[in-house]
Amino acid sequence: MFTIAKFLFAGQEIELVLPEIKHAQALYEIIVHDRVELARFLPWADKINVVEDEIDFIKQMRRETAEYKKLALVVLVNGDAAGMLDLHNIKLKNQSAEIGYWLGQAYQKKGIMTQAVKKLVEVSFNQLGLHRLSLLADHENRASCAIAERLNFAHIALLPDEVKYHGEFRDMELYTLINKNSL
């Protein structure tokens, strides 16, 4: 298992690891259990209907990671898969990327994802040499917006009708964080 970061937080061991097929079953079970909540803000949740869908997703993420298009990571809490986070829309020429994440309900509201995103920011700036990270969050997803705000991402704009899912347009909040040491 390839670990990007490993740290203790609130007495729990948190690891950010590259996804492997062995994570598929646990991630699938979280998605099934939390589907209604996840699908409110992440339309892909409705497309994971069998564990093979999650296996295919993991294979795709690994391919895109190998091609420097994404860096997908599983969040492990005390060795158990709890969710995922990633860098996507990676633009090496511009030294920029976007961050995305989701976490199972059993692990939410404990600061776990805030700390995981903080570690991913550190890796992005200090090891990958990125200059700018962006984060798009649904306007109604206050928990996701709060993570960006806690980590000092600058709120850039409310983007009206930025995305369409479930047959309706959704407003998105755009946040960015600049690596002041990359200049």
C-alpha positions as CSV (number, residue, x, y, z in Angstrom):
1,M,0.0,0.0,0.0
2,F,1.4,3.4,-1.0
3,T,0.9,5.9,1.7
4,I,1.1,9.7,0.9
5,A,0.6,10.8,4.5
6,K,0.1,9.3,7.9
7,F,-0.7,11.2,11.1
8,L,-2.4,11.0,14.4
9,F,-5.5,13.1,15.0
10,A,-7.8,13.0,18.1
11,G,-6.3,9.6,19.0
12,Q,-7.0,8.1,15.6
13,E,-4.5,7.1,13.0
14,I,-5.3,8.7,9.7
15,E,-3.6,7.6,6.4
16,L,-4.0,9.0,2.9
17,V,-3.2,6.1,0.5
18,L,-3.5,5.4,-3.2
19,P,-6.7,3.4,-3.8
20,E,-6.4,-0.3,-4.2
21,I,-9.0,-2.9,-5.3
22,K,-9.0,-4.1,-1.7
23,H,-10.7,-0.8,-0.7
24,A,-13.6,-1.2,-3.1
25,Q,-15.9,-3.2,-0.8
26,A,-15.6,-0.9,2.1
27,L,-16.0,2.2,0.0
28,Y,-19.0,0.7,-1.8
29,E,-20.6,-0.1,1.5
30,I,-20.2,3.5,2.7
31,I,-21.7,4.8,-0.5
32,V,-24.7,2.5,-0.3
33,H,-25.2,3.4,3.4
34,D,-24.8,7.1,2.9
35,R,-26.1,7.3,-0.7
36,V,-28.9,9.9,0.0
37,E,-26.6,12.3,1.7
38,L,-23.7,11.8,-0.7
39,A,-25.9,12.2,-3.8
40,R,-27.2,15.6,-2.6
41,F,-23.9,17.1,-3.6
42,L,-22.1,14.4,-5.5
43,P,-24.1,13.0,-8.4
44,W,-21.7,10.1,-9.0
45,A,-23.0,8.5,-5.9
46,D,-26.1,7.4,-7.8
47,K,-24.0,5.6,-10.4
48,I,-22.2,3.2,-7.9
49,N,-24.8,0.4,-7.9
50,V,-22.6,-2.7,-7.4
51,V,-19.2,-3.2,-6.0
52,E,-17.8,-3.7,-9.5
53,D,-18.7,-0.1,-10.2
54,E,-16.4,1.0,-7.4
55,I,-13.7,-1.4,-8.6
56,D,-14.0,0.2,-12.1
57,F,-13.8,3.6,-10.5
58,I,-10.6,2.7,-8.5
59,K,-9.0,1.4,-11.7
60,Q,-9.9,4.6,-13.5
61,M,-8.5,6.7,-10.7
62,R,-5.2,4.7,-10.7
63,R,-4.9,5.2,-14.5
64,E,-5.5,8.9,-14.2
65,T,-3.0,9.1,-11.3
66,A,-0.4,7.4,-13.4
67,E,-1.1,9.9,-16.2
68,Y,-0.7,12.9,-13.8
69,K,-4.3,13.9,-14.3
70,K,-5.4,13.1,-10.8
71,L,-4.1,12.1,-7.4
72,A,-6.9,10.0,-5.9
73,L,-6.5,9.0,-2.2
74,V,-8.4,6.8,0.2
75,V,-8.8,8.2,3.7
76,L,-8.1,5.4,6.2
77,V,-9.1,5.9,9.8
78,N,-7.5,3.3,12.1
79,G,-7.0,1.2,9.0
80,D,-10.6,1.4,7.8
81,A,-11.7,3.1,4.6
82,A,-13.7,6.2,5.5
83,G,-13.9,8.2,2.3
84,M,-11.7,9.7,-0.4
85,L,-10.1,12.9,-1.4
86,D,-8.3,13.9,-4.6
87,L,-6.5,16.5,-6.7
88,H,-8.1,16.8,-10.1
89,N,-7.9,19.1,-13.1
90,I,-4.2,19.1,-12.4
91,K,-2.4,21.6,-14.7
92,L,1.3,21.0,-14.3
93,K,2.2,24.0,-16.6
94,N,0.2,26.3,-14.3
95,Q,1.1,24.4,-11.2
96,S,-2.5,24.2,-10.2
97,A,-5.2,21.7,-9.2
98,E,-8.6,21.4,-7.7
99,I,-9.4,19.5,-4.5
100,G,-12.4,17.2,-4.0
101,Y,-13.4,15.0,-1.1
102,W,-16.1,12.9,0.5
103,L,-16.4,11.2,3.8
104,G,-18.8,8.6,5.2
105,Q,-21.3,9.9,7.7
106,A,-19.8,7.9,10.6
107,Y,-16.6,9.9,10.3
108,Q,-18.1,13.3,9.7
109,K,-18.1,16.2,12.2
110,K,-14.9,15.0,13.8
111,G,-12.3,17.1,12.0
112,I,-11.0,14.2,10.1
113,M,-11.5,15.6,6.6
114,T,-10.2,19.0,7.6
115,Q,-7.0,17.4,8.7
116,A,-6.8,15.2,5.6
117,V,-7.3,18.2,3.3
118,K,-4.7,20.1,5.3
119,K,-2.2,17.2,4.7
120,L,-3.1,17.1,1.0
121,V,-2.4,20.9,0.8
122,E,1.0,20.4,2.4
123,V,1.9,17.6,0.0
124,S,0.6,19.6,-3.0
125,F,2.7,22.6,-2.1
126,N,5.8,21.1,-0.5
127,Q,6.2,17.9,-2.5
128,L,4.4,18.4,-5.8
129,G,5.4,22.1,-6.2
130,L,1.9,23.4,-6.9
131,H,1.2,27.1,-6.7
132,R,-2.6,27.3,-6.5
133,L,-5.3,25.0,-5.3
134,S,-9.0,25.5,-5.9
135,L,-12.0,24.0,-4.2
136,L,-15.6,24.1,-5.5
137,A,-18.3,23.4,-3.0
138,D,-22.1,23.3,-3.4
139,H,-23.5,26.5,-1.9
140,E,-25.7,24.4,0.4
141,N,-22.9,22.1,1.5
142,R,-22.0,24.2,4.5
143,A,-19.7,21.4,5.9
144,S,-17.6,21.4,2.8
145,C,-17.4,25.2,2.7
146,A,-16.4,25.2,6.4
147,I,-13.4,23.0,5.6
148,A,-12.1,25.5,3.0
149,E,-12.7,28.4,5.4
150,R,-11.0,26.6,8.3
151,L,-7.9,26.0,6.1
152,N,-7.7,29.7,5.1
153,F,-8.8,29.2,1.5
154,A,-9.9,32.6,0.1
155,H,-13.5,32.8,-0.9
156,I,-13.4,34.0,-4.5
157,A,-17.0,33.9,-5.7
158,L,-20.4,32.4,-5.6
159,L,-20.9,30.9,-9.1
160,P,-24.6,30.9,-9.9
161,D,-25.9,27.9,-11.8
162,E,-22.4,26.5,-12.1
163,V,-23.3,22.8,-12.3
164,K,-26.3,20.8,-13.2
165,Y,-27.3,17.6,-11.4
166,H,-30.5,15.9,-10.5
167,G,-32.1,18.0,-13.2
168,E,-31.4,21.4,-11.6
169,F,-28.7,24.0,-11.7
170,R,-26.7,24.4,-8.5
171,D,-24.7,27.4,-7.2
172,M,-21.1,26.7,-6.3
173,E,-18.7,28.5,-3.9
174,L,-15.2,28.9,-5.3
175,Y,-12.3,29.0,-2.9
176,T,-8.5,29.2,-3.7
177,L,-5.3,28.8,-1.7
178,I,-2.0,30.2,-3.0
179,N,1.4,28.7,-2.1
180,K,3.2,31.9,-1.1
181,N,6.5,30.0,-1.1
182,S,6.4,29.0,-4.7
183,L,7.1,32.3,-6.2
